Amino acid sequence: MKEYKTITRVAGPLIFVEKTEPIGYADIVKIALPNGEIKNGQVLDTSDDIVVVQVFEGTAGIDIDTRVKFLGDTLKLSVSNDMLGRVLSGSGKPIDGGPEIIPEKKLDIIGAAINPFARASPHDFIQTGLSTIDAMNTLVRGQKLPLFSGSGLPHNEIALQIARQAKVVGRQENFVVIFAAMGITNEEAQYFINDFQQTGAIERSVVFLNLANDPAVERLVTPRMALTCAEYFAFEHDAHVLVILTDITNYCESLREIGAAREEIPGRRGYPGYMYTDLATIYERAGVIKGKKGSITQIPILTMVGDDITHPIPDLTGYITEGQIVLLRELHRKGIYPCIDVLPSLSRLMNLGIGPTRTREDHKQVSDQLYAAYAEGRDLRGLVAIVGEEALSERDKKFLKLAAEFEDKFVRQRRDEERSIAETLDLGWKLLGLLPESELTRISPELRKKYYKEIK
């Protein structure tokens, strides 16, 4: 391997190297500083004249005497069963004080999106124990269902609760949680680790932590490390893997920072034009493959800048993923946890995972009726603000009451409360009991006879 001393420019986390032999994209680079320090990097761009290298540990101390060696290999993650219960850095190195992981094999972290022809249709219902998700926006094994949040909202607590409680009912299966955090504070990192350890969830989990003071470049490899680990457990050990990625917004900020350092022409709001493609390379690694027992389900979390759902990050994410769970600041202000707003939330694969054999025969109709009744009750609040509640008809007052009860009894849960799907649907019927039977237009007469009559 030749060494080069032809660095012509340093820009942010990037160095520009001239007069090299042909170099491959994504090759690993060793950078030896004059003081003996060794840094690692990866080829970001390559042409006949110049090679752009992103440096993982930052470019401080790099000068014209720095030597660059291209190793002719791509970034790989050492994987083995021993990763379970471990806390790793964003680049896959143990940071929990435990021993080094002895690799069973080394896998390329770039991976590949699952071939559409090889995909099986997701259909297994995942019970999260949260009524707003299980009943109204059902999570199905192999789905990618993002959580759209805002700064200061309890998205991390909701993610941890899902990580602890998620299961396929009635089956004892090999279930693994991969938790990858990008650009989080030390305080948040400590909170995550303590929660995993105290609840015992760490035993079936692998945690990747990229902290806010870690290099921005490392943030770009963290989700790929996590997904490579997930693919290993899912497709080589037949595990069902839930991958939680937080916070995708921090990941996209790093993309923008490196795009600016490369002097690329920016797209919307300064983000690179290829951000859609880049996010798709992460999200499309979730799914179920024909003939394989394992699966990968993804819950990416992103904080919407200024609570703006039309911002490029949630906007592009919504195009790629199969729905979204949206958190509402107004519910959080009322002290309701989890503050999930069911009206803009959506699970596009919900119908594949519910029904008589998977959840219960009344699931779809109860969900539709609750949605319609709650939406009407929410609309009436605007009218009450203008004319007062006294001006409402008796019918309208019932819908108004249902909306309040829905938020207080159905949406509101304790942080350690796990409801079964049967408990959730029974609670839904109890709320529908506030309405006269003639208003249950989305529920069949047979189901009304069976369930509505019981609660009356």
Secondary structure, 3 states (H helix, E strand, C coil): CCEECCEEEEECCEEEEECCCCCCCCEEEEEECCCCCEEEEEEEEECCCEEEEEECCCCCCCCCCCEEEEEEEECEEEECHHHCCEEEECCCCECCCCCCCCCCEEEECCCCCCCHHHEECCCCEEECCCHHHHHHCCEECCCECCEEECCCCCHHHHHHHHHHHCECCCCCCCEEEEEEEEEECHHHHHHHHHHHHHHCHHHHEEEEEEECCCCHHHHHHHHHHHHHHHHHHHHHCCCEEEEEEECHHHHHHHHHHHHHHCCCCECHHHCECCHHHHHHHHHCCCEEECCCCCEEEEEEEEECHHHCCCCHHHHHHHHHCCEEEEECHHHHHCCCCCCEEEEEEEECCHHHHCCCCCCCCCHHHHHHHHHHHHHHHHHHHHHHHHHCHHHCCHHHHHHHHHHHHHHHHHHCCCCCCCCCHHHHHHHHHHHHCCCCHHHCCCCCHHHHHHHHHHHC
